[in-house]
């Protein structure tokens, strides 16, 4: 049985959130869970539909961007979003967040990925900026609902180079390529993620680091079990299907989120890891009572 929009308060109580700093010096991840109400049209009165809202935010260079995104984005989405123009209104909400962050932190060299899911009684909408990820477990199978935005992704690299940026790995001693492709420009260099809030040194006239998210909408199914939203500390060491399998084997969403964080570190993740598991069914987990 699928959960309806009137049951979101109960679903929030059953949502699992787990996070750990790992080997990093600071904890720069954040997470958020709540609800938003979106009207059909901002210019016409009418009943709004209530959505469950969940998000993960992976800061880099500091935590200020992730902090602001986790605290303010839900309010901006509720203020700016509408169902008639869902994609453009949600993209506008992310860009509004970036603009508001710029007003407070114009000179900071700080940024954050943002991945959110909006769930209604009949659809799931994901909005992704950066390399955190949202995965749906449907009938035991993992379905990616977002695409990672990394600098060496062919489409992202083409966009960056068209704008005059360069993408290449860090060069050890200036000679030996090491690690993933990173963005370099006259103003800054060395960022592996290609879309984010903040990172304004990469947004001087040309948005080498884009603030425009991907928006994806899928219809709900009776076979939907749960969503997993997580920062890249999880996805760097576990496949989507591995994550689905580990979570399904737990009795509830909270133990699933904790098991996924533990599994990431067992697999060698040294990054911050933050996981949100949102149940979409009364029988989402194999061992649920």
PyMOL commands that set and color helices and strands:
alter all, ss='L'
color gray80, all
select helices_A, chain A and resi 5-14+64-80+86-105+154-162+200-202+232-235+240-248+253-266
alter helices_A, ss='H'
color red, helices_A
select strands_A, chain A and resi 16-20+29-38+49-60+111-119+123-129+133-138+141-144+166-172+176-184+189-191+197-198+214-219+224-230+273-279
alter strands_A, ss='S'
color yellow, strands_A
deselect
rebuild
show_as cartoon
